[in-house]
């Protein structure tokens, strides 16, 4: 029984390690895309913000926009 449990643990750890390596590769690819965008003149900071916004649900995005407008108004911005 202990040997089976040890084997399962080892396999799970190895899966996590493989996934971590894949994640690193994907992160490197994403960084390359942002570098390419920067090289042709795009603002990477704004691109990252757009990607973050596009991930949001429409209701969450509307709420964020409303709160942002409220805070800006309270601070006299715009």
N, C-alpha and C positions, 0 to 999 in steps of 0.2 A: 504494500500500500504506500509506504513512504517513498519508494523508488518511483512509483507512478506520479505521486504528488510532486516530487523533485523534477521529474521530466516535464510535467505540465508547467511548472514554474519557469523552468529554463526556456521552454518554448514561448511562453508569454513574454518573458524578458527579451528574447531574441526578436519577437514581433515588434515590440516597442522600439527596440534599437533600429530595426529596419525602417519603421515609420518615421522615427526621428531623423534618420538620414534622408529619407524622401522629403521630409518637411524642409530640411536645410537646402536641398536642391531646388525646391519650389521657391523658397525665400530668395535664393540666389537669382533665379529666373525673374522673379518680380523686380528685384533690384536692378537687373539688367534692362528691363523694360522702362523703368523710371529713368535710368541713365540715358537710354536712347531718346526718350521724350525730352529730357533736359538738353541733350545735344542738338536737337532740332528747334529749341526755343520755347518749349512748354514749361509752365510753372509747376513743378513737381508737388509743391506744397498744396496748391489748389487741386491738382489731380487727386492727391490722397484724400482731400476733403470731399471731393465729388464721389470717389469710390465709397467712402464711409457713409455718405448721405444715401447713395443708391442702395446700400445694404439695408437701410431702414425701411420699416413698414410705412406706408403712406400716412397712417394716423399718427405714428410716432414722429414722422418728419414734420407734419403740420403743427403738432404740439411744440416741437423744438423751435420751429420758425416763430410761432406765436410768443413763446417765452423769450426768445432772443429779441424780438421786436419790443416786447414789454420792458425788458431790462435795458435795452438801448434807449428807449424813450425816457425811462426813469433817470438815466444818466446823461440825458441831453445829447446823445450821439445821433447824428443824421438830422 
